Amino acid sequence: MNNKRIKYFFLASVLIQMFVITSLATGSPLLTMPVVEGGSLPWGNLMTAVMFVLFPLNFLIIRSTRKVHPIPLKVFRICVLASLVLGVLWIPVTYLLSGNWSASFSGQDNASEIWWAYTYATPILPFAGYFLMRILTMFFKPK
């Protein structure tokens, strides 16, 4: 991809994420509407999954601008790719843990705790990878 396309992708991604975060923060009625009429997958879950996929991709785009030693860079990329995989699998994992597409847990304390940890880990992993990379760059200088 050329630089112009990457910049457009990044801008579109940030705008989509801002829309999703604003919708989630304001409790938009769109969040509870089903994606398919008569279906049980709400737009809020689909929007969150899209955000969870776009977020680590943005970290990869931003990170590609500086030279870093291969070891810290590998730690960073593993964390970001793990976050990307978690984001792609967020809807299926949500369904498996809750038994429904709307992620409503009823009396399943253990499953809901796992789901919350999974949901929090997905966007936190890129930050953790970035900070680990920054710490490791103190010990590993670029060639």
Phi, psi and omega per residue, in radians:
M1 nan 2.465 3.102
N2 -1.471 2.928 -3.047
N3 -1.059 -0.635 -3.116
K4 -1.142 -0.753 3.116
R5 -1.145 -0.678 3.119
I6 -1.102 -0.747 3.131
K7 -1.111 -0.720 3.113
Y8 -1.143 -0.728 3.098
F9 -1.078 -0.785 -3.131
F10 -1.072 -0.812 3.141
L11 -1.085 -0.816 3.118
A12 -1.078 -0.718 3.132
S13 -1.082 -0.796 3.142
V14 -1.121 -0.715 3.125
L15 -1.111 -0.731 3.099
I16 -1.106 -0.770 3.140
Q17 -1.121 -0.678 3.097
M18 -1.106 -0.708 3.103
F19 -1.093 -0.791 -3.122
V20 -1.128 -0.810 -3.126
I21 -1.103 -0.732 3.103
T22 -1.099 -0.744 3.115
S23 -1.084 -0.752 3.132
L24 -1.168 -0.721 -3.098
A25 -1.203 -0.577 -3.102
T26 -1.620 -0.125 -3.127
G27 1.187 0.768 -3.109
S28 -0.958 2.458 3.082
P29 -1.103 -0.362 3.106
L30 -1.044 -0.540 -3.060
L31 -1.073 -0.563 -3.082
T32 -1.681 -0.102 3.104
M33 -1.259 2.421 3.127
P34 -1.248 2.549 3.114
V35 -1.120 -0.768 3.103
V36 -1.998 2.288 -3.112
E37 -0.968 2.237 -3.105
G38 1.506 -0.115 3.137
G39 -1.486 3.057 -3.106
S40 -2.021 0.013 3.086
L41 -1.512 1.964 -3.128
P42 -1.388 2.684 3.112
W43 -0.997 -0.601 -3.123
G44 -1.025 -0.717 3.126
N45 -1.220 -0.709 3.120
L46 -1.144 -0.755 3.129
M47 -1.107 -0.705 3.121
T48 -1.130 -0.739 3.121
A49 -1.093 -0.724 3.106
V50 -1.088 -0.749 3.122
M51 -1.095 -0.706 -3.139
F52 -1.168 -0.368 3.075
V53 -1.522 -0.724 -3.104
L54 -1.203 -0.624 -3.060
F55 -1.014 -0.918 3.123
P56 -1.171 -0.515 3.090
L57 -1.102 -0.661 3.095
N58 -1.114 -0.663 3.099
F59 -1.086 -0.686 3.114
L60 -1.145 -0.671 3.131
I61 -1.156 -0.802 -3.116
I62 -1.145 -0.724 -3.054
R63 -1.209 -0.414 -3.033
S64 -1.272 0.040 -3.042
T65 -1.607 -0.216 -3.098
R66 -2.190 2.687 3.094
K67 -1.508 2.312 3.139
V68 -2.418 2.632 3.074
H69 -0.995 2.542 -3.073
P70 -1.024 -0.576 -3.079
I71 -1.201 -0.928 3.089
P72 -1.083 -0.612 3.128
L73 -1.132 -0.659 3.116
K74 -1.139 -0.724 3.094
V75 -1.045 -0.799 3.126
F76 -1.052 -0.870 -3.092
R77 -1.116 -0.643 3.100
I78 -1.096 -0.772 3.125
C79 -1.110 -0.755 -3.127
V80 -1.186 -0.740 3.119
L81 -1.170 -0.626 3.055
A82 -1.091 -0.723 3.090
S83 -1.104 -0.709 3.122
L84 -1.095 -0.760 3.105
V85 -1.114 -0.760 3.094
L86 -1.059 -0.690 3.118
G87 -1.138 -0.746 3.129
V88 -1.131 -0.647 -3.100
L89 -1.581 0.076 -3.031
W90 -1.053 -0.803 -3.127
I91 -1.164 -0.835 3.103
P92 -1.076 -0.690 3.124
V93 -1.148 -0.709 3.089
T94 -1.023 -0.772 3.137
Y95 -1.139 -0.772 -3.123
L96 -1.102 -0.668 -3.104
L97 -1.370 -0.633 -3.066
S98 -1.708 -0.413 -3.108
G99 1.438 0.126 3.092
N100 -2.635 2.853 -3.084
W101 -1.374 -0.320 -3.079
S102 -1.583 0.056 3.094
A103 1.008 0.716 3.060
S104 -1.755 2.088 -3.105
F105 -1.700 2.299 3.114
S106 -2.177 1.798 3.088
G107 1.274 0.208 -3.133
Q108 -1.846 1.303 -3.047
D109 -1.062 -0.777 -3.112
N110 -1.143 -0.790 -3.140
A111 -1.120 -0.688 -3.130
S112 -1.223 -0.605 3.078
E113 -1.138 -0.716 3.086
I114 -1.100 -0.751 -3.136
W115 -1.089 -0.770 3.125
W116 -1.101 -0.750 3.117
A117 -1.084 -0.755 3.110
Y118 -1.076 -0.792 -3.106
T119 -1.146 -0.704 3.116
Y120 -1.258 -0.657 -3.112
A121 -1.131 -0.566 -3.064
T122 -1.012 -0.929 3.118
P123 -1.440 -0.297 -3.110
I124 -1.383 -0.541 -3.087
L125 -0.960 -0.775 3.104
P126 -1.072 -0.676 3.088
F127 -1.119 -0.773 3.130
A128 -1.068 -0.758 3.109
G129 -1.100 -0.687 3.125
Y130 -1.131 -0.810 -3.128
F131 -1.188 -0.650 3.048
L132 -1.085 -0.731 3.123
M133 -1.080 -0.768 3.140
R134 -1.101 -0.691 3.111
I135 -1.166 -0.763 -3.121
L136 -1.184 -0.463 3.128
T137 -1.188 -0.285 3.039
M138 -1.217 -0.453 -3.107
F139 -1.777 -0.417 -3.125
F140 -2.108 1.914 -3.140
K141 -1.557 2.518 3.125
P142 -1.122 2.620 -3.110
K143 -1.404 nan nan
